[in-house]
Amino acid sequence: MIKNTKIAIFKGKKIRKIIYQNEWWFSVVDIIEALTGTDRPRKYWNDLKSKLIKEGYIEVSEKIGQLKLMAPDGKLRETDCSNTETLFRIIQSIPSPKAEPFKRWLAKVGYERVQEIEDPELATKRTRALYKAKGYSDDWIEKRMRGIAIRGELTDEWQKRGVKEQKDYQILTSEISKATFGITPSQYKKLKGLKRENLRDHMDDFELIFTMDITF
């Protein structure tokens, strides 16, 4: 399974999330940092896990998944993640005035994913609306959406041919990029002065046409 890290925003704080078992799973340490403001969210989480177990929530470890999320250094690292149901239980043990607003935000995010599973067109509509809100032209959006669809078809084909690991997808993508532009995706991002931004979102119409079977 290809695991792609996405970013959600709550009260100005970035929270990493990923689709796993057809639902959103969120980085627990990101949520703790957003709710508590602590500069040591990992220690807070370790202490909280011990507290939850002592309170009788002994299955907390079983309900936490180690999923690979993109770290600040740009590398995929195993991170404690949880689905919406388990997070509600965890949040109950965090004294924070942001807890209730966060629960409502979390419920909304989770519900949107359920809707998208039932009707995949909703995800496409939301993506189009997001690009429109950012000021992209209809023509650009159409090319971008076409590129996303083609990339999905390409990765499906790679998966059928035995590609499983994230690094293998990165190698294949890098090779296509070098054949098209003569540079790797990371070099391309550096050339454009980008860091964590999506490279395709900073391409013009002609670049998108040439990258219909590449993702960055």
C-alpha positions as CSV (number, residue, x, y, z in Angstrom):
1,M,0.0,0.0,0.0
2,I,1.2,3.5,-0.8
3,K,1.0,5.7,2.2
4,N,0.9,9.4,1.4
5,T,1.1,11.9,4.2
6,K,-1.4,14.7,4.1
7,I,-1.6,17.9,6.3
8,A,-4.7,19.1,8.1
9,I,-4.8,22.4,9.9
10,F,-6.4,23.0,13.3
11,K,-6.1,26.4,14.9
12,G,-3.0,27.1,12.8
13,K,-1.3,23.9,13.8
14,K,-0.3,21.3,11.2
15,I,-1.5,17.7,11.9
16,R,-0.3,14.9,9.7
17,K,-2.8,12.4,8.6
18,I,-2.9,9.4,6.3
19,I,-5.5,7.0,4.8
20,Y,-5.2,3.6,6.4
21,Q,-7.8,0.8,6.3
22,N,-10.2,3.2,4.4
23,E,-10.2,5.9,7.1
24,W,-8.1,8.8,8.3
25,W,-5.4,8.0,10.9
26,F,-3.8,11.0,12.6
27,S,-0.4,11.6,14.1
28,V,-0.9,11.4,17.9
29,V,2.1,13.6,18.8
30,D,0.9,16.3,16.3
31,I,-2.5,16.4,18.0
32,I,-1.0,16.5,21.5
33,E,1.2,19.4,20.5
34,A,-1.8,21.2,19.0
35,L,-3.9,20.7,22.1
36,T,-1.3,21.3,24.8
37,G,1.2,23.6,23.3
38,T,4.0,21.5,24.8
39,D,7.4,21.6,23.2
40,R,7.9,17.9,24.2
41,P,4.9,16.2,22.6
42,R,6.6,12.7,22.5
43,K,7.3,12.7,26.2
44,Y,3.8,13.9,26.9
45,W,2.4,11.1,24.8
46,N,4.6,8.5,26.5
47,D,3.4,9.7,29.9
48,L,-0.2,9.8,28.8
49,K,0.0,6.2,27.4
50,S,1.1,5.0,30.9
51,K,-1.6,7.0,32.5
52,L,-4.3,5.5,30.2
53,I,-3.2,2.0,30.9
54,K,-3.3,2.6,34.6
55,E,-6.8,4.0,34.2
56,G,-7.9,0.7,32.6
57,Y,-7.5,1.5,28.9
58,I,-5.1,-1.4,28.5
59,E,-5.9,-1.8,24.8
60,V,-4.5,1.6,23.9
61,S,-1.3,0.2,22.5
62,E,-3.2,-2.3,20.3
63,K,-5.3,0.6,18.9
64,I,-2.2,2.7,18.0
65,G,-0.6,2.0,14.6
66,Q,3.0,2.7,13.6
67,L,2.5,4.3,10.2
68,K,5.1,6.0,8.0
69,L,4.5,9.7,7.8
70,M,6.6,12.4,6.3
71,A,8.9,13.9,9.0
72,P,10.1,17.6,9.0
73,D,13.4,16.4,7.5
74,G,11.5,15.1,4.5
75,K,12.0,11.4,5.3
76,L,9.3,8.8,6.0
77,R,9.4,7.8,9.6
78,E,7.2,5.4,11.7
79,T,4.9,7.5,13.8
80,D,2.2,6.6,16.4
81,C,-1.1,7.1,14.6
82,S,-4.7,6.6,15.6
83,N,-8.1,6.6,14.0
84,T,-10.9,8.9,15.0
85,E,-12.6,6.6,17.5
86,T,-9.4,6.0,19.5
87,L,-8.4,9.7,19.4
88,F,-11.7,10.6,21.1
89,R,-10.7,8.4,24.0
90,I,-7.2,9.9,24.1
91,I,-8.4,13.5,24.0
92,Q,-10.7,12.9,27.0
93,S,-7.5,12.5,29.1
94,I,-5.9,15.8,27.8
95,P,-6.9,18.8,29.9
96,S,-7.2,21.5,27.3
97,P,-9.7,24.2,26.4
98,K,-9.2,23.2,22.8
99,A,-10.4,19.7,23.4
100,E,-14.1,20.2,22.5
101,P,-13.5,22.3,19.4
102,F,-10.9,19.7,18.3
103,K,-13.5,16.9,18.7
104,R,-15.9,18.7,16.4
105,W,-13.1,19.3,13.9
106,L,-12.0,15.7,14.1
107,A,-15.6,14.4,13.5
108,K,-16.0,16.6,10.5
109,V,-12.7,15.5,8.9
110,G,-13.5,11.8,9.5
111,Y,-17.0,12.2,8.1
112,E,-15.7,13.8,5.0
113,R,-13.6,10.7,4.3
114,V,-16.6,8.4,4.8
115,Q,-18.5,10.5,2.2
116,E,-15.6,10.3,-0.2
117,I,-15.4,6.5,0.1
118,E,-19.1,6.3,-0.7
119,D,-18.9,8.8,-3.5
120,P,-15.3,9.2,-4.9
121,E,-16.4,12.2,-7.0
122,L,-16.6,14.3,-3.8
123,A,-12.9,14.0,-3.3
124,T,-12.3,15.3,-6.8
125,K,-14.8,18.2,-6.3
126,R,-13.1,19.2,-3.1
127,T,-9.7,19.2,-4.8
128,R,-11.0,21.3,-7.6
129,A,-12.7,23.8,-5.2
130,L,-9.4,24.1,-3.2
131,Y,-7.4,24.9,-6.3
132,K,-10.1,27.4,-7.4
133,A,-9.9,29.1,-4.0
134,K,-6.2,29.4,-4.4
135,G,-6.7,31.3,-7.6
136,Y,-5.7,28.8,-10.3
137,S,-7.4,29.0,-13.7
138,D,-9.9,26.5,-14.8
139,D,-7.6,25.4,-17.6
140,W,-4.7,24.8,-15.2
141,I,-7.0,22.9,-12.8
142,E,-8.2,20.6,-15.6
143,K,-4.6,19.7,-16.5
144,R,-3.7,19.2,-12.8
145,M,-6.7,16.9,-12.2
146,R,-5.9,14.9,-15.4
147,G,-2.4,14.5,-14.1
148,I,-3.6,13.2,-10.8
149,A,-5.8,10.7,-12.5
150,I,-3.0,9.5,-14.8
151,R,-0.6,9.2,-11.9
152,G,-3.1,6.9,-10.1
153,E,-3.4,4.7,-13.1
154,L,0.5,4.5,-13.3
155,T,1.0,3.6,-9.7
156,D,-1.7,1.0,-9.9
157,E,0.2,-0.6,-12.8
158,W,3.4,-0.5,-10.9
159,Q,1.7,-2.2,-8.0
160,K,0.4,-4.9,-10.2
161,R,4.0,-5.5,-11.4
162,G,5.2,-6.0,-7.8
163,V,6.2,-2.6,-6.6
164,K,5.4,-2.4,-2.9
165,E,7.9,-0.1,-1.1
166,Q,7.6,3.7,-1.0
167,K,11.3,4.0,-1.9
168,D,10.7,1.9,-5.1
169,Y,8.0,4.4,-6.2
170,Q,10.4,7.2,-5.5
171,I,13.1,5.6,-7.6
172,L,10.8,5.0,-10.6
173,T,9.4,8.6,-10.3
174,S,13.0,9.9,-10.2
175,E,14.0,8.0,-13.3
176,I,11.0,9.4,-15.3
177,S,11.8,12.9,-14.1
178,K,15.4,12.6,-15.2
179,A,14.3,11.3,-18.6
180,T,11.9,14.2,-19.0
181,F,13.8,17.2,-17.5
182,G,17.3,15.9,-16.9
183,I,17.0,16.4,-13.1
184,T,15.4,14.6,-10.2
185,P,12.2,15.8,-8.4
186,S,14.3,17.0,-5.4
187,Q,16.6,19.0,-7.7
188,Y,13.6,20.4,-9.5
189,K,12.1,21.6,-6.3
190,K,15.4,23.2,-5.3
191,L,15.5,24.9,-8.7
192,K,12.1,26.4,-8.0
193,G,13.0,27.4,-4.4
194,L,10.4,25.0,-2.9
195,K,10.7,23.1,0.3
196,R,7.7,21.0,1.5
197,E,5.4,22.4,-1.1
198,N,4.0,20.2,-3.9
199,L,6.1,20.7,-7.0
200,R,3.2,20.2,-9.4
201,D,1.2,22.9,-7.7
202,H,4.0,25.3,-8.8
203,M,4.2,24.2,-12.4
204,D,2.8,26.1,-15.4
205,D,0.5,24.6,-18.1
206,F,3.4,23.4,-20.3
207,E,5.2,21.7,-17.4
208,L,2.0,19.9,-16.4
209,I,1.6,18.6,-19.9
210,F,5.1,17.2,-19.9
211,T,4.6,15.6,-16.4
212,M,1.3,13.8,-17.1
213,D,2.9,10.5,-15.9
214,I,5.1,11.9,-13.1
215,T,4.3,12.8,-9.5
216,F,6.5,14.8,-7.1
